[in-house]
Amino acid sequence: MRNDVGTNISNFLFRLSNFAVVGVAQDVTEDRKHALVVQEMQYIRASQEAKVEVERNMTAYFAHELRNRKLWQESMTEMTTSRRPF
């Protein structure tokens, strides 16, 4: 009888330790999955921020070029319409 109780306790403790190891392994796996999801979200956010920054810079560049072109056209118009001799 004592041997059976000892065996049962040993089996219980063995199963309990296996359960704990499996539980820890599952927690680690879940943590890794969560970390990967967070990392992917950070990449997506960085990508979106970069796209916004490129759009902002391109808009500023084209606005600058349009102003320059307008000034150039105004100066050319002034030169061609003025009656001053060259």
Secondary structure, 3 states (H helix, E strand, C coil): CHHHHHHHHHHHHHHHHHHHHHHHHHHHHHHHHHHHHHHHHHHHHHHHHHHHHHHHHHHHHHHHHHHHHHHHHHHHHHHHHCCCCC
